[in-house]
Amino acid sequence: MGDAADQRLRAELREKFLRALSIVSGSKASLTICDGTEVTANVAAIHSSFSDVVLRDMELPKGKIIDDTVISSSEIAYLSVKVKERKKDFIIASAE
């Protein structure tokens, strides 16, 4: 592939990745922090470099709620997001 084709492919993949991040924002998530703590929260936003995740209404194991917090992605061992509704299939990458 030539440079122009590579650039188009990278741009397309980046656009799809950013669209996926926007779909995840506002969704309910379950997280396992690196220390093993399991929490639930609403995803407010994810940094485009995936360096940080902004969470709202994070519920800790003993029921304490933290209104707003930012967690570094390096602190997250596992992240599961439940997307409310998909209007169409969304493919981030496919083998062609």
N, CA, C and O atoms as a GROMACS GRO file, in nm:
protein
  384
    1MET      N    1   0.084  -0.118   0.000
    1MET     CA    2   0.000   0.000   0.000
    1MET      C    3   0.088   0.124   0.000
    1MET      O    4   0.194   0.125   0.063
    2GLY      N    5   0.046   0.227  -0.070
    2GLY     CA    6   0.121   0.351  -0.076
    2GLY      C    7   0.093   0.438   0.045
    2GLY      O    8   0.004   0.410   0.124
    3ASP      N    9   0.171   0.544   0.058
    3ASP     CA   10   0.154   0.635   0.171
    3ASP      C   11   0.015   0.696   0.177
    3ASP      O   12  -0.043   0.707   0.285
    4ALA      N   13  -0.039   0.736   0.064
    4ALA     CA   14  -0.173   0.798   0.061
    4ALA      C   15  -0.279   0.698   0.107
    4ALA      O   16  -0.369   0.733   0.182
    5ALA      N   17  -0.269   0.574   0.062
    5ALA     CA   18  -0.364   0.470   0.102
    5ALA      C   19  -0.350   0.440   0.251
    5ALA      O   20  -0.450   0.422   0.321
    6ASP      N   21  -0.226   0.435   0.300
    6ASP     CA   22  -0.203   0.413   0.444
    6ASP      C   23  -0.265   0.525   0.526
    6ASP      O   24  -0.329   0.499   0.629
    7GLN      N   25  -0.247   0.648   0.483
    7GLN     CA   26  -0.302   0.762   0.555
    7GLN      C   27  -0.454   0.759   0.556
    7GLN      O   28  -0.516   0.788   0.658
    8ARG      N   29  -0.515   0.722   0.443
    8ARG     CA   30  -0.662   0.712   0.438
    8ARG      C   31  -0.711   0.604   0.534
    8ARG      O   32  -0.809   0.623   0.605
    9LEU      N   33  -0.643   0.490   0.534
    9LEU     CA   34  -0.682   0.381   0.623
    9LEU      C   35  -0.669   0.422   0.769
    9LEU      O   36  -0.759   0.396   0.849
   10ARG      N   37  -0.557   0.485   0.805
   10ARG     CA   38  -0.538   0.530   0.943
   10ARG      C   39  -0.644   0.633   0.982
   10ARG      O   40  -0.697   0.629   1.093
   11ALA      N   41  -0.676   0.724   0.891
   11ALA     CA   42  -0.778   0.826   0.918
   11ALA      C   43  -0.915   0.761   0.939
   11ALA      O   44  -0.990   0.801   1.028
   12GLU      N   45  -0.946   0.662   0.858
   12GLU     CA   46  -1.074   0.591   0.871
   12GLU      C   47  -1.082   0.517   1.004
   12GLU      O   48  -1.184   0.522   1.073
   13LEU      N   49  -0.976   0.447   1.040
   13LEU     CA   50  -0.974   0.374   1.168
   13LEU      C   51  -0.982   0.470   1.286
   13LEU      O   52  -1.051   0.441   1.384
   14ARG      N   53  -0.913   0.583   1.278
   14ARG     CA   54  -0.917   0.683   1.386
   14ARG      C   55  -1.059   0.738   1.400
   14ARG      O   56  -1.109   0.754   1.512
   15GLU      N   57  -1.124   0.767   1.288
   15GLU     CA   58  -1.261   0.818   1.292
   15GLU      C   59  -1.354   0.716   1.357
   15GLU      O   60  -1.439   0.753   1.439
   16LYS      N   61  -1.340   0.589   1.321
   16LYS     CA   62  -1.424   0.484   1.380
   16LYS      C   63  -1.397   0.469   1.529
   16LYS      O   64  -1.490   0.448   1.607
   17PHE      N   65  -1.271   0.480   1.569
   17PHE     CA   66  -1.235   0.471   1.710
   17PHE      C   67  -1.299   0.586   1.788
   17PHE      O   68  -1.356   0.564   1.895
   18LEU      N   69  -1.288   0.708   1.736
   18LEU     CA   70  -1.347   0.823   1.804
   18LEU      C   71  -1.499   0.813   1.810
   18LEU      O   72  -1.560   0.853   1.910
   19ARG      N   73  -1.560   0.759   1.706
   19ARG     CA   74  -1.705   0.738   1.707
   19ARG      C   75  -1.743   0.634   1.814
   19ARG      O   76  -1.843   0.650   1.883
   20ALA      N   77  -1.662   0.530   1.827
   20ALA     CA   78  -1.688   0.429   1.930
   20ALA      C   79  -1.679   0.491   2.070
   20ALA      O   80  -1.760   0.460   2.157
   21LEU      N   81  -1.580   0.578   2.091
   21LEU     CA   82  -1.567   0.645   2.220
   21LEU      C   83  -1.691   0.730   2.250
   21LEU      O   84  -1.737   0.734   2.364
   22SER      N   85  -1.743   0.797   2.149
   22SER     CA   86  -1.861   0.881   2.170
   22SER      C   87  -1.985   0.796   2.199
   22SER      O   88  -2.072   0.839   2.275
   23ILE      N   89  -1.994   0.678   2.141
   23ILE     CA   90  -2.106   0.588   2.168
   23ILE      C   91  -2.101   0.539   2.312
   23ILE      O   92  -2.205   0.525   2.376
   24VAL      N   93  -1.982   0.513   2.362
   24VAL     CA   94  -1.963   0.462   2.498
   24VAL      C   95  -1.998   0.569   2.602
   24VAL      O   96  -2.048   0.536   2.709
   25SER      N   97  -1.972   0.695   2.572
   25SER     CA   98  -2.002   0.803   2.666
   25SER      C   99  -2.151   0.804   2.698
   25SER      O  100  -2.235   0.800   2.609
   26GLY      N  101  -2.182   0.810   2.827
   26GLY     CA  102  -2.320   0.808   2.872
   26GLY      C  103  -2.370   0.669   2.905
   26GLY      O  104  -2.485   0.653   2.948
   27SER      N  105  -2.288   0.568   2.887
   27SER     CA  106  -2.328   0.430   2.912
   27SER      C  107  -2.290   0.385   3.053
   27SER      O  108  -2.200   0.441   3.116
   28LYS      N  109  -2.360   0.284   3.100
   28LYS     CA  110  -2.330   0.222   3.230
   28LYS      C  111  -2.210   0.131   3.214
   28LYS      O  112  -2.199   0.059   3.114
   29ALA      N  113  -2.120   0.133   3.312
   29ALA     CA  114  -1.998   0.052   3.303
   29ALA      C  115  -1.972  -0.021   3.434
   29ALA      O  116  -2.007   0.025   3.542
   30SER      N  117  -1.908  -0.136   3.420
   30SER     CA  118  -1.854  -0.210   3.534
   30SER      C  119  -1.703  -0.208   3.518
   30SER      O  120  -1.651  -0.235   3.410
   31LEU      N  121  -1.633  -0.175   3.626
   31LEU     CA  122  -1.488  -0.165   3.620
   31LEU      C  123  -1.425  -0.248   3.731
   31LEU      O  124  -1.480  -0.260   3.840
   32THR      N  125  -1.311  -0.303   3.701
   32THR     CA  126  -1.226  -0.362   3.803
   32THR      C  127  -1.099  -0.280   3.803
   32THR      O  128  -1.027  -0.272   3.703
   33ILE      N  129  -1.072  -0.219   3.917
   33ILE     CA  130  -0.952  -0.138   3.933
   33ILE      C  131  -0.835  -0.234   3.957
   33ILE      O  132  -0.855  -0.347   4.002
   34CYS      N  133  -0.715  -0.190   3.927
   34CYS     CA  134  -0.596  -0.277   3.937
   34CYS      C  135  -0.578  -0.341   4.075
   34CYS      O  136  -0.517  -0.447   4.086
   35ASP      N  137  -0.630  -0.277   4.181
   35ASP     CA  138  -0.617  -0.336   4.315
   35ASP      C  139  -0.724  -0.443   4.340
   35ASP      O  140  -0.728  -0.501   4.448
   36GLY      N  141  -0.810  -0.468   4.240
   36GLY     CA  142  -0.912  -0.571   4.252
   36GLY      C  143  -1.050  -0.519   4.290
   36GLY      O  144  -1.146  -0.596   4.290
   37THR      N  145  -1.062  -0.392   4.321
   37THR     CA  146  -1.191  -0.333   4.357
   37THR      C  147  -1.282  -0.329   4.235
   37THR      O  148  -1.242  -0.285   4.127
   38GLU      N  149  -1.406  -0.375   4.254
   38GLU     CA  150  -1.505  -0.372   4.146
   38GLU      C  151  -1.605  -0.261   4.174
   38GLU      O  152  -1.659  -0.251   4.283
   39VAL      N  153  -1.628  -0.176   4.073
   39VAL     CA  154  -1.719  -0.063   4.086
   39VAL      C  155  -1.809  -0.056   3.964
   39VAL      O  156  -1.780  -0.115   3.860
   40THR      N  157  -1.918   0.018   3.979
   40THR     CA  158  -2.003   0.051   3.864
   40THR      C  159  -2.011   0.202   3.855
   40THR      O  160  -1.997   0.272   3.955
   41ALA      N  161  -2.034   0.252   3.735
   41ALA     CA  162  -2.041   0.397   3.714
   41ALA      C  163  -2.101   0.425   3.578
   41ALA      O  164  -2.119   0.335   3.496
   42ASN      N  165  -2.132   0.550   3.555
   42ASN     CA  166  -2.172   0.597   3.422
   42ASN      C  167  -2.050   0.661   3.358
   42ASN      O  168  -1.981   0.742   3.420
   43VAL      N  169  -2.022   0.624   3.234
   43VAL     CA  170  -1.908   0.681   3.163
   43VAL      C  171  -1.950   0.818   3.112
   43VAL      O  172  -2.042   0.830   3.031
   44ALA      N  173  -1.882   0.923   3.159
   44ALA     CA  174  -1.911   1.058   3.112
   44ALA      C  175  -1.833   1.088   2.985
   44ALA      O  176  -1.885   1.150   2.892
   45ALA      N  177  -1.707   1.044   2.981
   45ALA     CA  178  -1.623   1.069   2.864
   45ALA      C  179  -1.499   0.982   2.872
   45ALA      O  180  -1.460   0.936   2.979
   46ILE      N  181  -1.438   0.960   2.757
   46ILE     CA  182  -1.310   0.890   2.749
   46ILE      C  183  -1.218   0.976   2.665
   46ILE      O  184  -1.254   1.019   2.555
   47HIS      N  185  -1.099   1.001   2.716
   47HIS     CA  186  -1.003   1.082   2.641
   47HIS      C  187  -0.970   1.012   2.510
   47HIS      O  188  -0.962   0.889   2.506
   48SER      N  189  -0.952   1.087   2.403
   48SER     CA  190  -0.930   1.027   2.271
   48SER      C  191  -0.803   0.943   2.264
   48SER      O  192  -0.792   0.856   2.177
   49SER      N  193  -0.709   0.966   2.354
   49SER     CA  194  -0.588   0.882   2.359
   49SER      C  195  -0.610   0.762   2.452
   49SER      O  196  -0.520   0.680   2.469
   50PHE      N  197  -0.729   0.753   2.511
   50PHE     CA  198  -0.768   0.651   2.608
   50PHE      C  199  -0.682   0.657   2.734
   50PHE      O  200  -0.668   0.557   2.805
   51SER      N  201  -0.624   0.774   2.762
   51SER     CA  202  -0.541   0.790   2.881
   51SER      C  203  -0.623   0.804   3.008
   51SER      O  204  -0.578   0.763   3.115
   52ASP      N  205  -0.743   0.862   2.998
   52ASP     CA  206  -0.827   0.885   3.115
   52ASP      C  207  -0.973   0.854   3.083
   52ASP      O  208  -1.018   0.866   2.969
   53VAL      N  209  -1.045   0.812   3.188
   53VAL     CA  210  -1.188   0.787   3.177
   53VAL      C  211  -1.257   0.873   3.282
   53VAL      O  212  -1.221   0.869   3.400
   54VAL      N  213  -1.355   0.952   3.240
   54VAL     CA  214  -1.431   1.036   3.331
   54VAL      C  215  -1.558   0.960   3.368
   54VAL      O  216  -1.634   0.919   3.280
   55LEU      N  217  -1.580   0.942   3.498
   55LEU     CA  218  -1.693   0.864   3.547
   55LEU      C  219  -1.785   0.950   3.632
   55LEU      O  220  -1.740   1.043   3.700
   56ARG      N  221  -1.914   0.918   3.629
   56ARG     CA  222  -2.013   0.984   3.714
   56ARG      C  223  -2.084   0.877   3.796
   56ARG      O  224  -2.103   0.764   3.752
   57ASP      N  225  -2.122   0.916   3.917
   57ASP     CA  226  -2.199   0.828   4.006
   57ASP      C  227  -2.131   0.693   4.023
   57ASP      O  228  -2.195   0.589   4.009
   58MET      N  229  -2.002   0.695   4.053
   58MET     CA  230  -1.928   0.570   4.072
   58MET      C  231  -1.967   0.510   4.207
   58MET      O  232  -1.951   0.573   4.312
   59GLU      N  233  -2.017   0.387   4.203
   59GLU     CA  234  -2.059   0.319   4.325
   59GLU      C  235  -1.951   0.222   4.370
   59GLU      O  236  -1.914   0.129   4.297
   60LEU      N  237  -1.901   0.245   4.490
   60LEU     CA  238  -1.799   0.160   4.549
   60LEU      C  239  -1.864   0.038   4.613
   60LEU      O  240  -1.985   0.037   4.634
   61PRO      N  241  -1.785  -0.067   4.645
   61PRO     CA  242  -1.842  -0.191   4.698
   61PRO      C  243  -1.931  -0.175   4.821
   61PRO      O  244  -2.029  -0.248   4.834
   62LYS      N  245  -1.900  -0.083   4.911
   62LYS     CA  246  -1.981  -0.069   5.033
   62LYS      C  247  -2.095   0.031   5.016
   62LYS      O  248  -2.156   0.074   5.114
   63GLY      N  249  -2.125   0.068   4.890
   63GLY     CA  250  -2.240   0.154   4.862
   63GLY      C  251  -2.210   0.302   4.854
   63GLY      O  252  -2.299   0.380   4.820
   64LYS      N  253  -2.089   0.344   4.886
   64LYS     CA  254  -2.056   0.486   4.876
   64LYS      C  255  -2.056   0.528   4.729
   64LYS      O  256  -2.008   0.455   4.642
   65ILE      N  257  -2.112   0.646   4.703
   65ILE     CA  258  -2.120   0.700   4.567
   65ILE      C  259  -2.025   0.819   4.555
   65ILE      O  260  -2.025   0.909   4.639
   66ILE      N  261  -1.944   0.819   4.451
   66ILE     CA  262  -1.859   0.933   4.418
   66ILE      C  263  -1.920   0.998   4.296
   66ILE      O  264  -1.934   0.936   4.190
   67ASP      N  265  -1.957   1.126   4.310
   67ASP     CA  266  -2.030   1.196   4.204
   67ASP      C  267  -1.953   1.199   4.072
   67ASP      O  268  -2.002   1.149   3.971
   68ASP      N  269  -1.834   1.257   4.072
   68ASP     CA  270  -1.754   1.270   3.950
   68ASP      C  271  -1.609   1.237   3.981
   68ASP      O  272  -1.556   1.278   4.084
   69THR      N  273  -1.546   1.161   3.892
   69THR     CA  274  -1.405   1.126   3.912
   69THR      C  275  -1.340   1.098   3.777
   69THR      O  276  -1.407   1.064   3.680
   70VAL      N  277  -1.209   1.113   3.775
   70VAL     CA  278  -1.130   1.080   3.657
   70VAL      C  279  -1.035   0.968   3.696
   70VAL      O  280  -0.964   0.979   3.796
   71ILE      N  281  -1.035   0.861   3.618
   71ILE     CA  282  -0.946   0.748   3.645
   71ILE      C  283  -0.854   0.730   3.526
   71ILE      O  284  -0.897   0.731   3.411
   72SER      N  285  -0.727   0.715   3.556
   72SER     CA  286  -0.630   0.687   3.450
   72SER      C  287  -0.656   0.547   3.397
   72SER      O  288  -0.684   0.455   3.474
   73SER      N  289  -0.647   0.530   3.267
   73SER     CA  290  -0.671   0.397   3.210
   73SER      C  291  -0.570   0.296   3.261
   73SER      O  292  -0.597   0.176   3.260
   74SER      N  293  -0.454   0.341   3.305
   74SER     CA  294  -0.355   0.248   3.359
   74SER      C  295  -0.399   0.191   3.494
   74SER      O  296  -0.342   0.092   3.540
   75GLU      N  297  -0.499   0.252   3.557
   75GLU     CA  298  -0.553   0.204   3.685
   75GLU      C  299  -0.665   0.101   3.664
   75GLU      O  300  -0.708   0.036   3.759
   76ILE      N  301  -0.711   0.086   3.540
   76ILE     CA  302  -0.825  -0.001   3.511
   76ILE      C  303  -0.775  -0.135   3.458
   76ILE      O  304  -0.707  -0.142   3.356
   77ALA      N  305  -0.811  -0.241   3.530
   77ALA     CA  306  -0.774  -0.376   3.485
   77ALA      C  307  -0.878  -0.430   3.387
   77ALA      O  308  -0.844  -0.505   3.295
   78TYR      N  309  -1.005  -0.393   3.407
   78TYR     CA  310  -1.114  -0.446   3.325
   78TYR      C  311  -1.222  -0.339   3.316
   78TYR      O  312  -1.255  -0.274   3.415
   79LEU      N  313  -1.277  -0.321   3.198
   79LEU     CA  314  -1.385  -0.225   3.175
   79LEU      C  315  -1.488  -0.289   3.084
   79LEU      O  316  -1.458  -0.328   2.971
   80SER      N  317  -1.610  -0.299   3.134
   80SER     CA  318  -1.721  -0.353   3.055
   80SER      C  319  -1.828  -0.245   3.045
   80SER      O  320  -1.871  -0.190   3.146
   81VAL      N  321  -1.870  -0.214   2.923
   81VAL     CA  322  -1.967  -0.108   2.901
   81VAL      C  323  -2.092  -0.166   2.837
   81VAL      O  324  -2.084  -0.243   2.741
   82LYS      N  325  -2.207  -0.128   2.891
   82LYS     CA  326  -2.334  -0.170   2.832
   82LYS      C  327  -2.389  -0.052   2.752
   82LYS      O  328  -2.431   0.048   2.809
   83VAL      N  329  -2.388  -0.066   2.621
   83VAL     CA  330  -2.440   0.039   2.533
   83VAL      C  331  -2.591   0.021   2.525
   83VAL      O  332  -2.640  -0.089   2.498
   84LYS      N  333  -2.664   0.129   2.547
   84LYS     CA  334  -2.810   0.122   2.556
   84LYS      C  335  -2.875   0.073   2.427
   84LYS      O  336  -2.958  -0.018   2.430
   85GLU      N  337  -2.839   0.133   2.317
   85GLU     CA  338  -2.907   0.099   2.192
   85GLU      C  339  -2.810   0.118   2.075
   85GLU      O  340  -2.737   0.217   2.068
   86ARG      N  341  -2.812   0.022   1.986
   86ARG     CA  342  -2.733   0.035   1.863
   86ARG      C  343  -2.828   0.053   1.748
   86ARG      O  344  -2.914  -0.032   1.724
   87LYS      N  345  -2.813   0.161   1.677
   87LYS     CA  346  -2.899   0.184   1.562
   87LYS      C  347  -2.854   0.104   1.441
   87LYS      O  348  -2.935   0.071   1.354
   88LYS      N  349  -2.725   0.072   1.436
   88LYS     CA  350  -2.673  -0.013   1.328
   88LYS      C  351  -2.546  -0.079   1.379
   88LYS      O  352  -2.487  -0.035   1.478
   89ASP      N  353  -2.505  -0.182   1.311
   89ASP     CA  354  -2.381  -0.248   1.350
   89ASP      C  355  -2.266  -0.151   1.335
   89ASP      O  356  -2.260  -0.072   1.240
   90PHE      N  357  -2.174  -0.158   1.427
   90PHE     CA  358  -2.059  -0.068   1.426
   90PHE      C  359  -1.934  -0.153   1.429
   90PHE      O  360  -1.906  -0.220   1.528
   91ILE      N  361  -1.859  -0.149   1.321
   91ILE     CA  362  -1.737  -0.229   1.310
   91ILE      C  363  -1.618  -0.135   1.319
   91ILE      O  364  -1.604  -0.044   1.238
   92ILE      N  365  -1.532  -0.157   1.418
   92ILE     CA  366  -1.414  -0.073   1.433
   92ILE      C  367  -1.307  -0.113   1.332
   92ILE      O  368  -1.246  -0.026   1.270
   93ALA      N  369  -1.286  -0.239   1.316
   93ALA     CA  370  -1.186  -0.285   1.218
   93ALA      C  371  -1.230  -0.420   1.165
   93ALA      O  372  -1.294  -0.498   1.235
   94SER      N  373  -1.196  -0.444   1.042
   94SER     CA  374  -1.228  -0.574   0.984
   94SER      C  375  -1.113  -0.620   0.897
   94SER      O  376  -1.041  -0.539   0.838
   95ALA      N  377  -1.096  -0.749   0.890
   95ALA     CA  378  -0.991  -0.805   0.804
   95ALA      C  379  -1.047  -0.816   0.663
   95ALA      O  380  -1.152  -0.877   0.642
   96GLU      N  381  -0.979  -0.758   0.568
   96GLU     CA  382  -1.027  -0.763   0.430
   96GLU      C  383  -0.928  -0.833   0.342
   96GLU      O  384  -0.950  -0.847   0.222
   0.00000   0.00000   0.00000
